[in-house]
Every structure is written in C-alpha cells, then in structure tokens.
Amino acid sequence: MDVSVPSELLYDYQGKCWWCGSSADSREHRYKKSDVVRNFQTDIWKTGVVRVKSGSSREEYIQGANSRKLKFAKVLCARCNNERSQVFDRSYDIFAQYLHSEEELIVSAGEVHMRAVFGTDWSERTAEVLKYFVKHACCRLAEDRVRIPDGVLDFLNDTRPDLPHMSMDMSINLSVRDMTAHMRDVHGIDGGSLWSGPHQVWLNSTKTAIKSVNSHFGINCYFLGYSCDMQSNSGGLALQGDRLAMPSYRPESLEDVDIRDVCQDCNP
C-alpha cells in the first residue's frame, strides 16, 4: 500500500468480513492453493521456495502450500471464503489449468478463447472466473483498509449483472517466461513463480478521498492488472465475444537485457 495515504481516508473493517459483515474468521490464499501446488511440487519445497516482499531484499522461506505467509489476514468469514465462492474457485481452477497446459499456444496467439476452455457454457463460467479475480482483489483491498464499493459487492451477490468500478486485463510478461525457462534449462530448477504488486493509490484533487487503487498479481508469465475506480460505473474483463486478449510485453528495464545477466544464480 502507498504509505502516503492519510490514515483518516482508510476504512476500518473492525474484524468483519468485507463481503457479508459477519466475523472475519477465515484466511484466503493470496494465490489459489492449486496454483501453488502446480508450480511448486514436493521436491521444490525441499530445495527452498522463497518469498521476497516489495522494497526488500530479504528472503522468507515458505515451508508448504498451507503456509500462513501465503494467505491474507482474516478479512473474510468461512462461509464466504468457502461455500459462497466455491463455484468461482472451481471455474478459476479450470481456467488456470488451461493457462498452464496451453502456454505455448497462448503466448503465440496472444489470446485465449474462453469457449476452448469451458465449452458451450463459456459465458457463465467466464463470469465466475471474473468473480474469483474480484474476490482476490477485494481481499487485498480489505487487508490494506480500502473500502470496497457497494457496486462490487452487488456484482458478487448477483444483484446486478455487470461489474462496476473494477477494470481488469491480462497480459504475458516475456521476461518472466524467459527466466522460468532459464532456471529450468540451465540450473535444473523446474518451478514456477507467483507475483503480487503493491497497491498504488490516487487521491482526489482535494486529497479528501481515495479516487482509485491499482495493482496486479501474476501466475508464472501471466499477469492480471486491475484498477478500482471509486467513481466509475463500468468494469470487468475486456472480452470480444469469447476472446480474451493477452498481449505480450517485456518491462522497459529488461527489454534489451540478456536474462543471464539478471539471474542471481548466474551472478552470485
């Protein structure tokens, strides 16, 4: 979270679930547990899975997929985290497995056809994937004490069909993909990577309210960026029919860099 946000503009959930208002007694995974297990198999945990927080070079070792270090604070109740959102999780799992198994095709095409992922009920299942992403983003917002707009909750509660305030897009970070291949082919480390960027906060012109909050999270080379605009009445994933665009890019600082030059194992 941007530390320059005045404390009086932040929202105190007072230990309540951001979704339904019940006591927050459950901790959601920052990354879907199935993604963690898929990327870090049993032998990888033995050699060391680490987390590095933004702005720090200190490495924190993770002992397993259920580590508390891979979970949000208690910002949800057990019912919302499990029963109410179970269908979101199931659709997301199917989508994530497709991203994993069809990476070569997706990177080459720069897009995913949701019909290829889900079949004839792709529209309904894509909406459930979107709700999974919204749930994730809301857990992050609540943890950082940002008040979640009522319209977003209405969308999750199926009392409005469209998602306001929260816009999302997906892309492919080729530098992450190159590093993953380098670690596998050169160093024999066949694991993935999970990413979560800090929240960037913009205030209104009078600095009396939060105007918007942006961030991203990533699974291997796939990045989901999101923006929560407190005033906007539109949002969602940008689809053209069943087509979800996933353009490729390299961060400006890595556009002309040989991946071996930034590999810590190559340059201890």
Secondary structure, DSSP 8 states (H G I E B T S, - for coil): --TTS-GGGS---TTB-TTT-SB--B--BSS-HHHHHHHS-HHHHHH-EEEE-TT---EEEE-STT-GGGB--S-B-HHIIIIITHHHHHHHHHHHHHHHHTHHHHHHHTEEEHHHHHGGGHHHHHHHHHHHHHHHHHHHHHHTT----HHHHHHHTTSSSS--SEEEEEEEEHHHHHHHHHHHHHH------EEE---EEEE-TTSSSEEEEEEEEEETTEEEEEEEESS-S--EE-EETTEEE--EE--GGGTT--HHHH-TTT--
